[in-house]
């Protein structure tokens, strides 16, 4: 598992059993934890990747349409309220 110390009941770090790490020790621990987490990453299959891409593109297009419609409505309302040429 990871090499992090459990917190004390008050929420602070537990200093009883683990010695305080130096600057480079903390960097090495961080890198080890990053590598450990990256090993858990699962690469999506081609089918999942295509499905996720299509889903994101559809969502972005829908949001663009909503923002465009709101921009048009607020622009029209501003011209109506303030009177434009």
MOPAC internal coordinates of N, CA, C and O (Angstrom, degrees):
PM7 1SCF
backbone

  N    0.0000 0     0.00 0     0.00 0    0    0    0
  C    1.4534 1     0.00 0     0.00 0    1    0    0
  C    1.5255 1   109.35 1     0.00 0    2    1    0
  O    1.2310 1   120.34 1    25.45 1    3    2    1
  N    1.3054 1   116.96 1  -154.55 1    3    2    1
  C    1.4582 1   120.33 1  -179.03 1    5    3    2
  C    1.5143 1   110.14 1   -95.06 1    6    5    3
  O    1.2310 1   121.06 1   -12.94 1    7    6    5
  N    1.3069 1   115.58 1   167.06 1    7    6    5
  C    1.4524 1   121.01 1  -175.99 1    9    7    6
  C    1.5201 1   111.79 1  -107.37 1   10    9    7
  O    1.2310 1   119.82 1  -139.35 1   11   10    9
  N    1.3221 1   117.95 1    40.65 1   11   10    9
  C    1.4532 1   120.17 1   179.56 1   13   11   10
  C    1.5142 1   109.61 1   -95.38 1   14   13   11
  O    1.2310 1   121.16 1   -31.37 1   15   14   13
  N    1.3065 1   115.39 1   148.63 1   15   14   13
  C    1.4539 1   120.43 1   179.32 1   17   15   14
  C    1.5195 1   109.62 1   -84.24 1   18   17   15
  O    1.2310 1   120.94 1   -35.85 1   19   18   17
  N    1.3237 1   115.81 1   144.15 1   19   18   17
  C    1.4619 1   120.63 1   177.45 1   21   19   18
  C    1.5174 1   108.99 1   -74.35 1   22   21   19
  O    1.2310 1   121.02 1   -31.88 1   23   22   21
  N    1.3169 1   115.66 1   148.12 1   23   22   21
  C    1.4497 1   120.20 1  -179.90 1   25   23   22
  C    1.5152 1   111.73 1   -78.36 1   26   25   23
  O    1.2310 1   120.71 1   -23.56 1   27   26   25
  N    1.3190 1   116.25 1   156.44 1   27   26   25
  C    1.4536 1   120.93 1   176.50 1   29   27   26
  C    1.5212 1   108.98 1   -78.94 1   30   29   27
  O    1.2310 1   119.57 1   -13.92 1   31   30   29
  N    1.3438 1   118.43 1   166.08 1   31   30   29
  C    1.4700 1   120.17 1  -178.71 1   33   31   30
  C    1.5245 1   113.57 1   -59.11 1   34   33   31
  O    1.2310 1   119.84 1   154.32 1   35   34   33
  N    1.3370 1   117.90 1   -25.68 1   35   34   33
  C    1.4582 1   120.08 1  -179.79 1   37   35   34
  C    1.5175 1   111.78 1   -81.15 1   38   37   35
  O    1.2310 1   119.39 1   175.51 1   39   38   37
  N    1.3160 1   118.77 1    -4.49 1   39   38   37
  C    1.4502 1   121.09 1   177.81 1   41   39   38
  C    1.5121 1   113.73 1   101.22 1   42   41   39
  O    1.2310 1   119.63 1   167.09 1   43   42   41
  N    1.3190 1   118.30 1   -12.91 1   43   42   41
  C    1.4548 1   121.08 1   178.99 1   45   43   42
  C    1.5148 1   110.58 1   -85.13 1   46   45   43
  O    1.2310 1   120.06 1   -12.54 1   47   46   45
  N    1.3091 1   117.49 1   167.46 1   47   46   45
  C    1.4642 1   119.69 1  -179.84 1   49   47   46
  C    1.5198 1   111.45 1   -70.79 1   50   49   47
  O    1.2310 1   120.47 1   -32.52 1   51   50   49
  N    1.3052 1   116.71 1   147.48 1   51   50   49
  C    1.4502 1   122.47 1   179.28 1   53   51   50
  C    1.5203 1   108.89 1   -85.02 1   54   53   51
  O    1.2310 1   119.41 1   -60.21 1   55   54   53
  N    1.3181 1   118.73 1   119.79 1   55   54   53
  C    1.4626 1   123.40 1  -176.44 1   57   55   54
  C    1.5228 1   111.36 1  -105.20 1   58   57   55
  O    1.2310 1   118.85 1  -174.28 1   59   58   57
  N    1.3326 1   119.80 1     5.72 1   59   58   57
  C    1.4545 1   121.78 1  -172.05 1   61   59   58
  C    1.5226 1   112.48 1   -70.99 1   62   61   59
  O    1.2310 1   119.92 1   127.11 1   63   62   61
  N    1.3402 1   117.76 1   -52.89 1   63   62   61
  C    1.4540 1   121.21 1  -171.72 1   65   63   62
  C    1.5205 1   113.88 1   -99.21 1   66   65   63
  O    1.2310 1   119.46 1   158.87 1   67   66   65
  N    1.3101 1   118.64 1   -21.13 1   67   66   65
  C    1.4592 1   120.27 1  -175.09 1   69   67   66
  C    1.5228 1   109.43 1  -105.55 1   70   69   67
  O    1.2310 1   120.49 1   -51.79 1   71   70   69
  N    1.3343 1   116.66 1   128.21 1   71   70   69
  C    1.4648 1   118.29 1   176.61 1   73   71   70
  C    1.5233 1   110.01 1   -71.96 1   74   73   71
  O    1.2310 1   121.08 1   -28.10 1   75   74   73
  N    1.3180 1   115.54 1   151.90 1   75   74   73
  C    1.4671 1   119.25 1   179.57 1   77   75   74
  C    1.5204 1   109.23 1   -69.86 1   78   77   75
  O    1.2310 1   120.91 1   -49.76 1   79   78   77
  N    1.3216 1   115.87 1   130.24 1   79   78   77
  C    1.4617 1   121.08 1  -178.44 1   81   79   78
  C    1.5249 1   109.71 1   -84.06 1   82   81   79
  O    1.2310 1   121.55 1   -30.93 1   83   82   81
  N    1.3196 1   114.63 1   149.07 1   83   82   81
  C    1.4548 1   120.55 1   176.29 1   85   83   82
  C    1.5210 1   110.37 1   -79.02 1   86   85   83
  O    1.2310 1   121.27 1     2.46 1   87   86   85
  N    1.3076 1   115.18 1  -177.54 1   87   86   85
  C    1.4625 1   121.21 1  -177.41 1   89   87   86
  C    1.5209 1   111.06 1   -60.02 1   90   89   87
  O    1.2310 1   120.08 1   129.52 1   91   90   89
  N    1.3267 1   117.45 1   -50.48 1   91   90   89
  C    1.4610 1   120.55 1  -178.01 1   93   91   90
  C    1.5256 1   111.38 1   -71.40 1   94   93   91
  O    1.2310 1   120.04 1   149.39 1   95   94   93
  N    1.3226 1   117.53 1   -30.61 1   95   94   93
  C    1.4632 1   120.68 1   176.14 1   97   95   94
  C    1.5165 1   111.67 1   -63.59 1   98   97   95
  O    1.2310 1   120.83 1   141.32 1   99   98   97
  N    1.3348 1   116.03 1   -38.68 1   99   98   97
  C    1.4700 1   119.65 1   177.90 1  101   99   98
  C    1.5183 1   111.10 1   -68.85 1  102  101   99
  O    1.2310 1   120.36 1   143.42 1  103  102  101
  N    1.3355 1   116.92 1   -36.58 1  103  102  101
  C    1.4688 1   119.94 1   178.01 1  105  103  102
  C    1.5229 1   110.11 1   -65.12 1  106  105  103
  O    1.2310 1   120.48 1   135.59 1  107  106  105
  N    1.3383 1   116.70 1   -44.41 1  107  106  105
  C    1.4670 1   120.43 1   179.30 1  109  107  106
  C    1.5217 1   110.42 1   -63.10 1  110  109  107
  O    1.2310 1   120.13 1   138.05 1  111  110  109
  N    1.3354 1   117.35 1   -41.95 1  111  110  109
  C    1.4665 1   120.54 1   177.59 1  113  111  110
  C    1.5254 1   110.69 1   -61.33 1  114  113  111
  O    1.2310 1   120.52 1   137.77 1  115  114  113
  N    1.3306 1   116.61 1   -42.23 1  115  114  113
  C    1.4623 1   120.54 1   178.93 1  117  115  114
  C    1.5231 1   111.01 1   -60.99 1  118  117  115
  O    1.2310 1   120.42 1   133.82 1  119  118  117
  N    1.3317 1   116.80 1   -46.18 1  119  118  117
  C    1.4682 1   120.54 1  -179.43 1  121  119  118
  C    1.5246 1   110.18 1   -63.03 1  122  121  119
  O    1.2310 1   120.00 1   138.34 1  123  122  121
  N    1.3334 1   117.60 1   -41.66 1  123  122  121
  C    1.4703 1   120.46 1   177.97 1  125  123  122
  C    1.5280 1   111.15 1   -61.10 1  126  125  123
  O    1.2310 1   120.37 1   138.20 1  127  126  125
  N    1.3291 1   116.90 1   -41.80 1  127  126  125
  C    1.4617 1   120.25 1   179.66 1  129  127  126
  C    1.5240 1   111.14 1   -67.45 1  130  129  127
  O    1.2310 1   120.13 1   142.42 1  131  130  129
  N    1.3300 1   117.36 1   -37.58 1  131  130  129
  C    1.4674 1   120.56 1   177.61 1  133  131  130
  C    1.5161 1   110.11 1   -63.18 1  134  133  131
  O    1.2310 1   120.23 1   133.75 1  135  134  133
  N    1.3350 1   117.16 1   -46.25 1  135  134  133
  C    1.4653 1   120.84 1   179.24 1  137  135  134
  C    1.5213 1   110.00 1   -62.13 1  138  137  135
  O    1.2310 1   120.32 1   138.75 1  139  138  137
  N    1.3344 1   116.99 1   -41.25 1  139  138  137
  C    1.4655 1   120.68 1   178.86 1  141  139  138
  C    1.5263 1   111.34 1   -61.30 1  142  141  139
  O    1.2310 1   120.13 1   138.51 1  143  142  141
  N    1.3258 1   117.35 1   -41.49 1  143  142  141
  C    1.4628 1   120.27 1   179.39 1  145  143  142
  C    1.5239 1   111.41 1   -70.82 1  146  145  143
  O    1.2310 1   120.16 1   143.60 1  147  146  145
  N    1.3256 1   117.29 1   -36.40 1  147  146  145
  C    1.4648 1   119.80 1   179.64 1  149  147  146
  C    1.5219 1   111.95 1   -67.01 1  150  149  147
  O    1.2310 1   119.94 1   153.89 1  151  150  149
  N    1.3242 1   117.73 1   -26.11 1  151  150  149
  C    1.4637 1   120.58 1   176.70 1  153  151  150
  C    1.5226 1   111.41 1   -68.69 1  154  153  151
  O    1.2310 1   120.09 1   159.27 1  155  154  153
  N    1.3317 1   117.44 1   -20.73 1  155  154  153
  C    1.4643 1   121.77 1  -179.55 1  157  155  154
  C    1.5284 1   112.68 1   -84.05 1  158  157  155
  O    1.2310 1   120.03 1   169.50 1  159  158  157
  N    1.3258 1   117.55 1   -10.50 1  159  158  157
  C    1.4622 1   121.61 1  -176.84 1  161  159  158
  C    1.5193 1   109.85 1   -69.13 1  162  161  159
  O    1.2310 1   120.79 1   -46.24 1  163  162  161
  N    1.3297 1   116.09 1   133.76 1  163  162  161
  C    1.4599 1   122.06 1   178.38 1  165  163  162
  C    1.5241 1   107.79 1  -108.95 1  166  165  163
  O    1.2310 1   120.47 1   -54.18 1  167  166  165
  N    1.3195 1   116.72 1   125.82 1  167  166  165
  C    1.4602 1   121.76 1   179.65 1  169  167  166
  C    1.5255 1   108.41 1   -79.83 1  170  169  167
  O    1.2310 1   119.68 1   -51.35 1  171  170  169
  N    1.3385 1   118.21 1   128.65 1  171  170  169
  C    1.4684 1   119.57 1  -179.74 1  173  171  170
  C    1.5258 1   111.17 1   -68.96 1  174  173  171
  O    1.2310 1   121.44 1   -27.76 1  175  174  173
  N    1.3240 1   114.85 1   152.24 1  175  174  173
  C    1.4591 1   119.71 1   175.55 1  177  175  174
  C    1.5245 1   108.89 1   -71.97 1  178  177  175
  O    1.2310 1   120.60 1   -12.09 1  179  178  177
  N    1.3203 1   116.45 1   167.91 1  179  178  177
  C    1.4645 1   120.30 1  -179.96 1  181  179  178
  C    1.5281 1   110.28 1   -60.12 1  182  181  179
  O    1.2310 1   120.35 1   139.24 1  183  182  181
  N    1.3271 1   116.94 1   -40.76 1  183  182  181
  C    1.4675 1   120.77 1  -179.30 1  185  183  182
  C    1.5313 1   110.79 1   -63.49 1  186  185  183
  O    1.2310 1   120.46 1   135.36 1  187  186  185
  N    1.3388 1   116.73 1   -44.64 1  187  186  185
  C    1.4601 1   120.21 1   178.31 1  189  187  186
  C    1.5271 1   110.90 1   -63.98 1  190  189  187
  O    1.2310 1   120.77 1   138.96 1  191  190  189
  N    1.3203 1   116.13 1   -41.04 1  191  190  189
  C    1.4607 1   120.44 1  -179.67 1  193  191  190
  C    1.5218 1   111.36 1   -62.03 1  194  193  191
  O    1.2310 1   120.48 1   137.27 1  195  194  193
  N    1.3290 1   116.69 1   -42.73 1  195  194  193
  C    1.4684 1   120.74 1   178.00 1  197  195  194
  C    1.5232 1   109.99 1   -64.73 1  198  197  195
  O    1.2310 1   120.43 1   136.58 1  199  198  197
  N    1.3241 1   116.78 1   -43.42 1  199  198  197
  C    1.4661 1   120.70 1   179.90 1  201  199  198
  C    1.5286 1   110.94 1   -62.63 1  202  201  199
  O    1.2310 1   120.01 1   135.08 1  203  202  201
  N    1.3291 1   117.58 1   -44.92 1  203  202  201
  C    1.4639 1   120.96 1   179.26 1  205  203  202
  C    1.5278 1   111.20 1   -64.28 1  206  205  203
  O    1.2310 1   120.65 1   139.94 1  207  206  205
  N    1.3303 1   116.37 1   -40.06 1  207  206  205
  C    1.4630 1   120.31 1   179.63 1  209  207  206
  C    1.5190 1   110.95 1   -63.84 1  210  209  207
  O    1.2310 1   120.30 1   134.68 1  211  210  209
  N    1.3252 1   117.03 1   -45.32 1  211  210  209
  C    1.4689 1   120.85 1   179.01 1  213  211  210
  C    1.5202 1   110.39 1   -63.35 1  214  213  211
  O    1.2310 1   120.31 1   138.38 1  215  214  213
  N    1.3264 1   117.00 1   -41.62 1  215  214  213
  C    1.4638 1   120.72 1   179.27 1  217  215  214
  C    1.5267 1   110.88 1   -60.75 1  218  217  215
  O    1.2310 1   120.34 1   134.61 1  219  218  217
  N    1.3138 1   116.95 1   -45.39 1  219  218  217
  C    1.4657 1   120.53 1  -179.88 1  221  219  218
  C    1.5224 1   110.74 1   -65.13 1  222  221  219
  O    1.2310 1   120.14 1   137.48 1  223  222  221
  N    1.3282 1   117.33 1   -42.52 1  223  222  221
  C    1.4649 1   120.42 1  -179.60 1  225  223  222
  C    1.5285 1   111.08 1   -63.49 1  226  225  223
  O    1.2310 1   119.95 1   137.53 1  227  226  225
  N    1.3281 1   117.70 1   -42.47 1  227  226  225
  C    1.4685 1   120.79 1   178.17 1  229  227  226
  C    1.5239 1   110.02 1   -62.87 1  230  229  227
  O    1.2310 1   120.07 1   136.32 1  231  230  229
  N    1.3310 1   117.47 1   -43.68 1  231  230  229
  C    1.4611 1   120.88 1   178.92 1  233  231  230
  C    1.5270 1   110.71 1   -61.12 1  234  233  231
  O    1.2310 1   120.07 1   135.66 1  235  234  233
  N    1.3238 1   117.47 1   -44.34 1  235  234  233
  C    1.4683 1   120.94 1  -179.53 1  237  235  234
  C    1.5231 1   110.57 1   -63.77 1  238  237  235
  O    1.2310 1   119.85 1   138.37 1  239  238  237
  N    1.3308 1   117.89 1   -41.63 1  239  238  237
  C    1.4685 1   120.89 1   178.86 1  241  239  238
  C    1.5229 1   110.75 1   -63.77 1  242  241  239
  O    1.2310 1   120.20 1   137.46 1  243  242  241
  N    1.3342 1   117.23 1   -42.54 1  243  242  241
  C    1.4721 1   120.51 1   178.09 1  245  243  242
  C    1.5295 1   110.15 1   -61.78 1  246  245  243
  O    1.2310 1   120.09 1   135.95 1  247  246  245
  N    1.3272 1   117.43 1   -44.05 1  247  246  245
  C    1.4634 1   120.03 1   179.45 1  249  247  246
  C    1.5294 1   111.25 1   -65.04 1  250  249  247
  O    1.2310 1   120.06 1   142.56 1  251  250  249
  N    1.3295 1   117.50 1   -37.44 1  251  250  249
  C    1.4653 1   120.35 1   176.51 1  253  251  250
  C    1.5224 1   110.70 1   -62.69 1  254  253  251
  O    1.2310 1   120.07 1   138.61 1  255  254  253
  N    1.3248 1   117.47 1   -41.39 1  255  254  253
  C    1.4647 1   120.50 1   178.71 1  257  255  254
  C    1.5233 1   111.41 1   -64.59 1  258  257  255
  O    1.2310 1   120.46 1   139.25 1  259  258  257
  N    1.3269 1   116.73 1   -40.75 1  259  258  257
  C    1.4686 1   120.26 1   179.28 1  261  259  258
  C    1.5255 1   110.29 1   -64.31 1  262  261  259
  O    1.2310 1   120.14 1   133.30 1  263  262  261
  N    1.3265 1   117.33 1   -46.70 1  263  262  261
  C    1.4685 1   120.73 1  -179.47 1  265  263  262
  C    1.5265 1   110.75 1   -64.53 1  266  265  263
  O    1.2310 1   120.12 1   140.21 1  267  266  265
  N    1.3319 1   117.37 1   -39.79 1  267  266  265
  C    1.4669 1   120.83 1   178.28 1  269  267  266
  C    1.5235 1   110.72 1   -63.43 1  270  269  267
  O    1.2310 1   120.27 1   136.38 1  271  270  269
  N    1.3300 1   117.09 1   -43.62 1  271  270  269
  C    1.4639 1   120.86 1   179.33 1  273  271  270
  C    1.5292 1   110.99 1   -63.57 1  274  273  271
  O    1.2310 1   120.50 1   135.89 1  275  274  273
  N    1.3310 1   116.65 1   -44.11 1  275  274  273
  C    1.4648 1   119.60 1   179.05 1  277  275  274
  C    1.5321 1   111.03 1   -64.46 1  278  277  275
  O    1.2310 1   120.12 1   140.10 1  279  278  277
  N    1.3193 1   117.37 1   -39.90 1  279  278  277
  C    1.4648 1   121.13 1   177.93 1  281  279  278
  C    1.5224 1   110.44 1   -61.76 1  282  281  279
  O    1.2310 1   120.44 1   135.89 1  283  282  281
  N    1.3192 1   116.77 1   -44.11 1  283  282  281
  C    1.4614 1   120.68 1   178.83 1  285  283  282
  C    1.5257 1   110.75 1   -63.46 1  286  285  283
  O    1.2310 1   120.40 1   134.89 1  287  286  285
  N    1.3443 1   116.84 1   -45.11 1  287  286  285
  C    1.4704 1   120.14 1  -179.18 1  289  287  286
  C    1.5249 1   111.60 1   -63.87 1  290  289  287
  O    1.2310 1   120.10 1   133.92 1  291  290  289
  N    1.3302 1   117.42 1   -46.08 1  291  290  289
  C    1.4615 1   119.59 1  -179.73 1  293  291  290
  C    1.5257 1   111.24 1   -67.99 1  294  293  291
  O    1.2310 1   119.87 1   144.94 1  295  294  293
  N    1.3143 1   117.85 1   -35.06 1  295  294  293
  C    1.4653 1   120.55 1   176.28 1  297  295  294
  C    1.5122 1   111.50 1   -64.97 1  298  297  295
  O    1.2310 1   120.64 1   136.13 1  299  298  297
  N    1.3378 1   116.38 1   -43.87 1  299  298  297
  C    1.4653 1   121.04 1   177.87 1  301  299  298
  C    1.5244 1   110.66 1   -64.02 1  302  301  299
  O    1.2310 1   120.33 1   138.56 1  303  302  301
  N    1.3381 1   116.98 1   -41.44 1  303  302  301
  C    1.4646 1   120.85 1   178.84 1  305  303  302
  C    1.5277 1   110.62 1   -64.89 1  306  305  303
  O    1.2310 1   119.82 1   140.90 1  307  306  305
  N    1.3175 1   117.95 1   -39.10 1  307  306  305
  C    1.4657 1   120.91 1   179.57 1  309  307  306
  C    1.5211 1   110.76 1   -65.52 1  310  309  307
  O    1.2310 1   120.31 1   138.94 1  311  310  309
  N    1.3277 1   117.02 1   -41.06 1  311  310  309
  C    1.4672 1   120.27 1   177.93 1  313  311  310
  C    1.5189 1   109.67 1   -65.52 1  314  313  311
  O    1.2310 1   119.73 1   140.03 1  315  314  313
  N    1.3271 1   118.12 1   -39.97 1  315  314  313
  C    1.4579 1   121.68 1  -179.73 1  317  315  314
  C    1.5274 1   110.87 1   -66.53 1  318  317  315
  O    1.2310 1   120.09 1   137.00 1  319  318  317
  N    1.3563 1   117.44 1   -43.00 1  319  318  317
  C    1.4639 1   121.04 1  -177.30 1  321  319  318
  C    1.5271 1   111.10 1   -72.27 1  322  321  319
  O    1.2310 1   120.16 1   133.31 1  323  322  321
  N    1.3098 1   117.29 1   -46.69 1  323  322  321
  C    1.4589 1   120.12 1  -173.14 1  325  323  322
  C    1.5225 1   113.17 1   -95.20 1  326  325  323
  O    1.2310 1   120.02 1   173.15 1  327  326  325
  N    1.3023 1   117.56 1    -6.85 1  327  326  325
  C    1.4581 1   121.74 1   178.03 1  329  327  326
  C    1.5169 1   112.01 1    68.13 1  330  329  327
  O    1.2310 1   121.07 1   -70.18 1  331  330  329
  N    1.2665 1   115.56 1   109.82 1  331  330  329
  C    1.4618 1   120.08 1  -179.43 1  333  331  330
  C    1.5106 1   110.38 1  -113.87 1  334  333  331
  O    1.2310 1   121.65 1    -7.52 1  335  334  333
  N    1.2942 1   114.44 1   172.48 1  335  334  333
  C    1.4602 1   119.58 1  -179.19 1  337  335  334
  C    1.5074 1   110.99 1   -80.17 1  338  337  335
  O    1.2310 1   120.10 1   180.00 1  339  338  337

